[in-house]
């Protein structure tokens, strides 16, 4: 997936674009203002009807948590194991 993303960025290098991660929006809703500015849209109050359906730590919801934790530990994705969204 990382290779595909890198290739896409190289392909669209001359095209106006912005890189945006879901986690950035979740942590900082002000990022949506950046998106609106990029899209040249007026500043508006954006909302979603999506709701969080799971509460508590991830390990309580993942059956093979030990495998996931072992696989992702020490990688760039390890931070998502500890994310508390």
Residue pairs with C-beta under 8 A, 6 or more apart in sequence:
9 17
9 19
18 34
18 35
18 38
20 31
20 34
20 35
23 80
23 83
23 85
24 31
25 31
25 32
26 85
32 46
33 43
36 42
36 43
36 44
36 46
52 85
54 61
57 84
58 65
58 81
58 83
59 65
59 69
62 68
68 81
69 81
72 78
72 80
72 81
73 81
